[in-house]
Amino acid sequence: MGSSPSREAQRAAARERARATRKKQEDALANLTPNTLQIALYLRSDPPLQNDFHWALYFHRQASGGTKYQVENPYKVYMPNHGHTGGIFKENFLCALIKIASIPEDLHATFDQIVRSRDGDLGSIPGVTCRVWLLEILRQLSLRGIVHCDDVGILERECFDIGNRFSAAAAQNEQPRPVVDANLCIWDRHATGGL
């Protein structure tokens, strides 16, 4: 007893949709410019709530992927969770990437050191959350001239606006997720081709 033709057609259509989604995600990754830093916003609820995102940094090192830097609190204590990813666009609940910097290769080690500099004392950051940690790291990167952002508070509001604009589409799993240039950060947009 085999499957009905309509059931087989449904399965074939589902496989084709999955293939098309993977292709969009792979193309989006390939279109990111190497050595660019993004803020990654993730949905935390469905339906999405306004201004309710998990915040992470994504440093796209090469065409095949990069490093995601984040802090999480799975046990009511914030802990660093940094690591390589080759599929940022395939990650569950990704809402948007916001480009904020281009980092020359000679600054990669310094950048990585600064991002990890608070890993051992997260509890000493007042009111620590993933967002508070990320903004603190951006302040440090800005002080060192690696990220050119005069006001991380304004950047935070811009990120909230971008996340809120794209959250409904992310909840509907529209692919690929958008990559948007931050207006506040000064860097070579012509070399990176953002929205």
ABEGO torsion letter per residue (X at the ends): XBBBAAAAAAAAAAAAAAAAAAAAAAAAAAABBBGBBBBBBBBABOBBBBGBBBBBBBBBABAAEBBBBBBBBAAGBBBBBBBBBABAAABBGBABBBBABBBBAAAAAAAAAAAAAAAAAAAABBGBBAAAAAAAAAAAAAAAGABBBABAAAAAAAAAAAAAAAAAAAAAGBOBBBBBBBAABBBBAAAAGBX
